[in-house]
Amino acid sequence: MPSAMIVDAVRIPRASIRGEAAYAALKPVDLLRPLFNAIAERNQLDSAEVEDVLLGCSTQTGDQGANIAKIAALYAGWSDRVSGVTLNRFCCSGLDAINLAASKIMSGMESVLIAGGVEQLSAVPMFSDRGPWYSDPKVMKATRFMHMGLSADLIASQQDFSREQLDACALQSHQRAASATDKAYFARSLIPICDQNGQPLLARDNALRPQLNRDKLAALPSSFADFVEQGQRLVNQVYPASILTPLHTAGNSPALVDGASLLLLASKDACKRLSLTPRARITHYANGSDEPVRMLTGHLRATEKLFSATGLKAADIDLWEVNESFAASVLYFQKHFNIASEKLNVNGGAIALGHPLGATGGNLMGTLLDEMERQDLQRGIVSICGGAGVGVSTLIERL
């Protein structure tokens, strides 16, 4: 079976949507265009060699509708011969796009692909597609819909995580992200969007709040307290012994940002033919799902499935990038697999840097690969949970 090689990984600086968003005057295709250009330029790649573009996007409506993967490639000036498809597995969408691109290569059907994702939350807010899962009362009841923030509160309650533990997780994320930013650990993958004068609109991720401390985090009110009574009624149906306590705030929840990311994947033969230098290979991936009220645990099922298929165990993994879909979610994942802190999200995560939904998979994959190279490590996993209980995990190995 051909190996799926990761040749390059790029992303734009994540832009907070609080206040005046840095990319407010742009469209989602504008977020992707410099990444297409960078992939071609950095790898001296003729775009006509690329057989498909697979992009994750969680909210495919408005400016993110009409198969943005294909349209973004055209908008970037790439060859008409490049096809495109847009995928949605909620927050896992970008990682799933990478995995499906790898599958095409592993099957031998295609050999050079682009995969990643985009989400411009400042222009296309979460839930604006009005999907029945969160807009139709009949469907909501039948599928046991509960807001993911309440699901995070449920996990915290079930695992006896205190507010102090959640805030400590958030503070560590900010401290690590600030340190990584100051040390330019993200520099290799970071591609700025420039204005008409060639000046970057944003030079670095700007959702970071370096002024945060334990006292400021502790003073923040719960974000979901007004919905606890309604959520408890649903929890009673599935977990009658669980008490829903509102513990998540704007401080220990993922920051909402605009973002985009792309990876260049190729077969070993294509790398030789096109003089591409592979950095790592995707060796296995898995998706899974869990009960939808608790929701944010599907990536545990996916990772267990991956370990079952490969014979590996958590101790065999050198580095992890687990999306910080609320503090309780990442703490539970860490506890479940007994992951040492120095191996998990070592450069911060979505609580500090932001979670641009469909773009997150590519963001985390690039961060993981860059850090594995910096530390000279062999194996790494990216793992993301998503809406309705879904989850995806991907194993990569450096060459």
C-alpha positions as semicolon CSV with decimal commas, in nm:
position;residue;x (nm);y (nm);z (nm)
1;M;0,000;0,000;0,000
2;P;0,149;0,341;-0,094
3;S;0,237;0,570;0,194
4;A;0,069;0,909;0,229
5;M;0,350;1,159;0,279
6;I;0,308;1,500;0,440
7;V;0,521;1,737;0,235
8;D;0,416;2,075;0,370
9;A;0,176;2,237;0,617
10;V;0,075;2,603;0,622
11;R;-0,180;2,819;0,802
12;I;-0,274;3,182;0,847
13;P;-0,250;3,359;1,184
14;R;-0,572;3,294;1,377
15;A;-0,772;3,613;1,425
16;S;-1,000;3,667;1,723
17;I;-1,355;3,764;1,630
18;R;-1,394;3,970;1,946
19;G;-1,416;4,341;1,871
20;E;-1,297;4,434;1,522
21;A;-1,188;4,111;1,354
22;A;-0,863;4,142;1,158
23;Y;-1,014;3,965;0,856
24;A;-1,356;4,131;0,869
25;A;-1,318;4,291;0,524
26;L;-1,225;3,960;0,363
27;K;-1,409;3,652;0,239
28;P;-1,324;3,292;0,334
29;V;-1,165;3,240;-0,008
30;D;-0,931;3,531;0,074
31;L;-0,812;3,342;0,382
32;L;-0,718;3,045;0,166
33;R;-0,557;3,217;-0,132
34;P;-0,218;3,297;0,029
35;L;-0,196;2,938;0,149
36;F;-0,246;2,799;-0,202
37;N;0,020;3,042;-0,324
38;A;0,261;2,943;-0,046
39;I;0,220;2,571;-0,112
40;A;0,302;2,621;-0,481
41;E;0,593;2,858;-0,422
42;R;0,757;2,677;-0,131
43;N;0,751;2,344;-0,314
44;Q;0,801;2,467;-0,671
45;L;0,478;2,286;-0,752
46;D;0,281;2,321;-1,072
47;S;-0,082;2,328;-0,954
48;A;-0,185;2,113;-1,250
49;E;-0,012;1,824;-1,073
50;V;-0,266;1,840;-0,787
51;E;-0,554;1,600;-0,841
52;D;-0,793;1,713;-0,570
53;V;-0,847;1,963;-0,290
54;L;-1,032;1,841;0,020
55;L;-1,136;2,108;0,269
56;G;-1,317;2,082;0,599
57;C;-1,576;2,347;0,677
58;S;-1,829;2,316;0,956
59;T;-2,075;2,586;0,847
60;Q;-2,124;2,556;0,472
61;T;-2,357;2,842;0,399
62;G;-2,330;3,198;0,266
63;D;-1,969;3,286;0,185
64;Q;-1,864;2,933;0,282
65;G;-2,119;2,761;0,061
66;A;-2,101;2,632;-0,298
67;N;-1,811;2,388;-0,248
68;I;-1,555;2,637;-0,122
69;A;-1,272;2,385;-0,179
70;K;-1,308;2,399;-0,557
71;I;-1,389;2,770;-0,569
72;A;-1,093;2,863;-0,347
73;A;-0,854;2,676;-0,576
74;L;-0,993;2,861;-0,879
75;Y;-0,983;3,192;-0,690
76;A;-0,616;3,131;-0,610
77;G;-0,543;3,099;-0,980
78;W;-0,475;2,727;-0,973
79;S;-0,519;2,506;-1,277
80;D;-0,871;2,430;-1,397
81;R;-0,773;2,065;-1,376
82;V;-0,768;2,073;-0,995
83;S;-1,091;1,938;-0,850
84;G;-1,230;2,004;-0,503
85;V;-1,470;1,877;-0,237
86;T;-1,585;2,028;0,092
87;L;-1,647;1,805;0,396
88;N;-1,833;1,844;0,724
89;R;-1,774;1,638;1,036
90;F;-1,823;1,941;1,260
91;C;-1,501;2,037;1,443
92;C;-1,326;1,727;1,303
93;S;-1,383;1,836;0,942
94;G;-1,032;1,953;0,859
95;L;-0,867;1,647;1,012
96;D;-1,112;1,424;0,826
97;A;-1,022;1,602;0,501
98;I;-0,656;1,520;0,564
99;N;-0,738;1,157;0,640
100;L;-0,953;1,111;0,332
101;A;-0,682;1,268;0,116
102;A;-0,436;1,021;0,268
103;S;-0,676;0,738;0,184
104;K;-0,680;0,839;-0,182
105;I;-0,302;0,816;-0,188
106;M;-0,290;0,491;0,010
107;S;-0,536;0,333;-0,230
108;G;-0,316;0,423;-0,524
109;M;-0,600;0,609;-0,695
110;E;-0,439;0,954;-0,669
111;S;-0,094;1,080;-0,581
112;V;-0,085;1,456;-0,511
113;L;-0,353;1,627;-0,303
114;I;-0,423;1,934;-0,093
115;A;-0,618;1,899;0,231
116;G;-0,710;2,130;0,516
117;G;-0,995;2,357;0,609
118;V;-1,137;2,703;0,659
119;E;-1,376;2,878;0,894
120;Q;-1,442;3,252;0,905
121;L;-1,661;3,276;1,212
122;S;-1,669;3,656;1,193
123;A;-1,852;3,629;0,859
124;V;-2,031;3,293;0,890
125;P;-2,115;3,234;1,257
126;M;-2,155;2,890;1,409
127;F;-2,514;2,760;1,368
128;S;-2,592;3,010;1,090
129;D;-2,662;2,723;0,851
130;R;-2,973;2,650;1,062
131;G;-2,920;2,274;1,059
132;P;-3,211;2,075;1,205
133;W;-2,990;1,931;1,480
134;Y;-2,999;2,271;1,654
135;S;-3,298;2,449;1,497
136;D;-3,584;2,197;1,463
137;P;-3,740;2,112;1,803
138;K;-3,856;1,770;1,686
139;V;-3,511;1,674;1,558
140;M;-3,341;1,827;1,862
141;K;-3,551;1,615;2,096
142;A;-3,505;1,295;1,896
143;T;-3,125;1,340;1,874
144;R;-3,080;1,459;2,233
145;F;-2,925;1,792;2,134
146;M;-2,752;1,983;2,410
147;H;-2,518;2,278;2,365
148;M;-2,156;2,162;2,367
149;G;-2,074;2,399;2,652
150;L;-2,321;2,212;2,872
151;S;-2,169;1,884;2,753
152;A;-1,833;2,012;2,876
153;D;-1,992;2,102;3,209
154;L;-2,137;1,749;3,226
155;I;-1,795;1,590;3,169
156;A;-1,647;1,813;3,440
157;S;-1,922;1,711;3,681
158;Q;-1,890;1,340;3,604
159;Q;-1,509;1,347;3,637
160;D;-1,512;1,567;3,949
161;F;-1,303;1,835;3,780
162;S;-1,312;2,152;3,986
163;R;-1,339;2,506;3,851
164;E;-0,981;2,554;3,972
165;Q;-0,860;2,259;3,762
166;L;-1,037;2,390;3,452
167;D;-0,891;2,736;3,500
168;A;-0,543;2,592;3,558
169;C;-0,573;2,408;3,225
170;A;-0,670;2,734;3,056
171;L;-0,386;2,929;3,214
172;Q;-0,133;2,667;3,107
173;S;-0,265;2,684;2,751
174;H;-0,210;3,061;2,743
175;Q;0,133;3,042;2,901
176;R;0,253;2,772;2,664
177;A;0,108;2,946;2,358
178;A;0,266;3,278;2,456
179;S;0,603;3,111;2,504
180;A;0,581;2,925;2,171
181;T;0,482;3,247;1,994
182;D;0,768;3,444;2,146
183;K;1,014;3,169;2,050
184;A;0,878;3,161;1,691
185;Y;0,787;2,792;1,713
186;F;0,496;2,852;1,471
187;A;0,703;3,044;1,217
188;R;0,762;2,764;0,967
189;S;0,391;2,706;0,905
190;L;0,265;3,063;0,944
191;I;0,166;3,248;0,623
192;P;0,027;3,602;0,673
193;I;-0,246;3,761;0,465
194;C;-0,113;4,088;0,324
195;D;-0,293;4,407;0,228
196;Q;-0,259;4,584;-0,108
197;N;0,068;4,738;0,010
198;G;0,216;4,400;0,098
199;Q;0,184;4,452;0,473
200;P;0,053;4,165;0,690
201;L;-0,296;4,219;0,828
202;L;-0,190;4,005;1,121
203;A;0,159;3,882;1,201
204;R;0,068;3,633;1,475
205;D;-0,230;3,465;1,642
206;N;-0,408;3,739;1,834
207;A;-0,659;3,559;2,058
208;L;-0,393;3,519;2,326
209;R;-0,461;3,694;2,655
210;P;-0,120;3,716;2,828
211;Q;-0,266;3,929;3,105
212;L;-0,473;3,637;3,236
213;N;-0,396;3,497;3,580
214;R;-0,574;3,264;3,822
215;D;-0,763;3,547;3,991
216;K;-0,892;3,691;3,664
217;L;-0,999;3,347;3,545
218;A;-1,172;3,275;3,876
219;A;-1,368;3,601;3,851
220;L;-1,527;3,512;3,517
221;P;-1,894;3,406;3,528
222;S;-2,018;3,075;3,392
223;S;-2,108;3,097;3,024
224;F;-2,392;2,844;3,038
225;A;-2,556;2,895;3,377
226;D;-2,882;3,017;3,219
227;F;-2,925;2,684;3,039
228;V;-2,843;2,444;3,323
229;E;-3,205;2,375;3,423
230;Q;-3,299;2,284;3,067
231;G;-2,981;2,080;3,025
232;Q;-3,034;1,894;3,352
233;R;-3,369;1,762;3,228
234;L;-3,191;1,609;2,931
235;V;-2,906;1,478;3,146
236;N;-3,160;1,308;3,372
237;Q;-3,280;1,099;3,079
238;V;-2,934;0,958;3,005
239;Y;-2,725;1,004;3,320
240;P;-2,977;1,018;3,608
241;A;-2,701;1,015;3,870
242;S;-2,521;1,317;3,723
243;I;-2,566;1,675;3,843
244;L;-2,492;1,942;3,583
245;T;-2,280;2,218;3,736
246;P;-2,194;2,530;3,532
247;L;-1,813;2,546;3,541
248;H;-1,701;2,662;3,197
249;T;-1,646;3,030;3,126
250;A;-1,509;3,244;2,846
251;G;-1,170;3,182;3,006
252;N;-1,159;2,802;2,998
253;S;-1,350;2,755;2,672
254;P;-1,199;2,766;2,321
255;A;-1,154;3,111;2,170
256;L;-1,358;3,180;1,856
257;V;-1,133;3,282;1,568
258;D;-1,108;3,302;1,190
259;G;-0,859;3,060;1,037
260;A;-0,749;2,852;0,740
261;S;-0,494;2,573;0,692
262;L;-0,361;2,357;0,408
263;L;-0,139;2,049;0,381
264;L;0,034;1,911;0,073
265;L;0,016;1,531;0,063
266;A;0,178;1,306;-0,194
267;S;0,277;0,947;-0,260
268;K;0,641;0,841;-0,233
269;D;0,663;0,805;-0,612
270;A;0,511;1,150;-0,668
271;C;0,762;1,302;-0,426
272;K;1,046;1,157;-0,631
273;R;0,893;1,260;-0,962
274;L;0,825;1,619;-0,851
275;S;1,136;1,661;-0,633
276;L;0,922;1,707;-0,321
277;T;1,076;1,648;0,021
278;P;0,842;1,456;0,253
279;R;0,851;1,538;0,623
280;A;0,631;1,261;0,769
281;R;0,374;1,003;0,674
282;I;0,020;0,936;0,788
283;T;0,026;0,577;0,911
284;H;-0,326;0,530;1,047
285;Y;-0,642;0,717;1,137
286;A;-0,979;0,638;1,288
287;N;-1,313;0,803;1,349
288;G;-1,553;0,720;1,629
289;S;-1,862;0,844;1,804
290;D;-2,004;0,853;2,154
291;E;-2,331;0,937;2,329
292;P;-2,450;1,281;2,203
293;V;-2,546;1,442;2,535
294;R;-2,193;1,401;2,669
295;M;-2,078;1,464;2,312
296;L;-1,715;1,574;2,357
297;T;-1,572;1,223;2,398
298;G;-1,586;1,084;2,044
299;H;-1,212;1,132;2,002
300;L;-1,154;0,888;2,289
301;R;-1,345;0,623;2,094
302;A;-1,151;0,709;1,777
303;T;-0,816;0,685;1,954
304;E;-0,906;0,352;2,115
305;K;-1,005;0,225;1,771
306;L;-0,672;0,346;1,629
307;F;-0,476;0,171;1,903
308;S;-0,673;-0,150;1,854
309;A;-0,590;-0,150;1,482
310;T;-0,220;-0,066;1,518
311;G;-0,130;-0,249;1,838
312;L;0,010;0,071;1,981
313;K;-0,071;0,216;2,320
314;A;-0,066;0,567;2,460
315;A;0,287;0,524;2,597
316;D;0,415;0,467;2,242
317;I;0,313;0,819;2,133
318;D;0,580;1,086;2,169
319;L;0,361;1,394;2,125
320;W;-0,010;1,476;2,122
321;E;-0,217;1,761;1,982
322;V;-0,566;1,723;2,129
323;N;-0,808;2,000;2,046
324;E;-0,903;2,200;2,354
325;S;-1,277;2,172;2,304
326;F;-1,333;2,318;2,651
327;A;-1,099;2,246;2,940
328;A;-1,292;1,945;3,071
329;S;-1,272;1,768;2,737
330;V;-0,893;1,781;2,711
331;L;-0,846;1,702;3,081
332;Y;-1,067;1,394;3,046
333;F;-0,876;1,280;2,737
334;Q;-0,546;1,324;2,923
335;K;-0,678;1,133;3,224
336;H;-0,826;0,852;3,016
337;F;-0,501;0,780;2,831
338;N;-0,269;0,881;3,119
339;I;-0,077;1,131;2,906
340;A;0,209;1,320;3,066
341;S;0,168;1,697;3,058
342;E;0,501;1,743;2,878
343;K;0,366;1,541;2,582
344;L;0,027;1,711;2,544
345;N;-0,043;2,044;2,371
346;V;0,304;2,164;2,460
347;N;0,260;2,488;2,265
348;G;-0,086;2,570;2,395
349;G;-0,418;2,496;2,234
350;A;-0,755;2,628;2,127
351;I;-0,835;2,788;2,464
352;A;-0,549;3,030;2,401
353;L;-0,497;3,027;2,025
354;G;-0,853;2,972;1,905
355;H;-1,063;2,705;1,739
356;P;-1,154;2,790;1,378
357;L;-1,367;2,474;1,345
358;G;-1,298;2,338;0,995
359;A;-0,943;2,477;0,993
360;T;-0,840;2,326;1,326
361;G;-0,734;1,986;1,193
362;G;-0,476;2,141;0,960
363;N;-0,363;2,384;1,229
364;L;-0,298;2,105;1,478
365;M;-0,130;1,881;1,222
366;G;0,115;2,156;1,128
367;T;0,184;2,238;1,493
368;L;0,242;1,872;1,574
369;L;0,479;1,817;1,283
370;D;0,681;2,133;1,350
371;E;0,722;2,042;1,718
372;M;0,811;1,679;1,644
373;E;1,089;1,805;1,418
374;R;1,207;2,057;1,677
375;Q;1,227;1,787;1,946
376;D;1,339;1,510;1,706
377;L;1,044;1,282;1,792
378;Q;0,900;0,996;1,589
379;R;0,528;0,941;1,655
380;G;0,248;1,191;1,711
381;I;-0,130;1,197;1,724
382;V;-0,381;1,468;1,644
383;S;-0,723;1,409;1,802
384;I;-1,041;1,619;1,779
385;C;-1,395;1,573;1,908
386;G;-1,701;1,722;1,744
387;G;-2,076;1,775;1,755
388;A;-2,325;1,496;1,825
389;G;-2,047;1,277;1,968
390;V;-1,814;1,237;1,668
391;G;-1,437;1,223;1,693
392;V;-1,130;1,168;1,473
393;S;-0,768;1,076;1,551
394;T;-0,468;1,062;1,317
395;L;-0,129;0,901;1,372
396;I;0,178;1,036;1,192
397;E;0,540;0,921;1,190
398;R;0,841;1,124;1,092
399;L;1,054;0,969;0,821
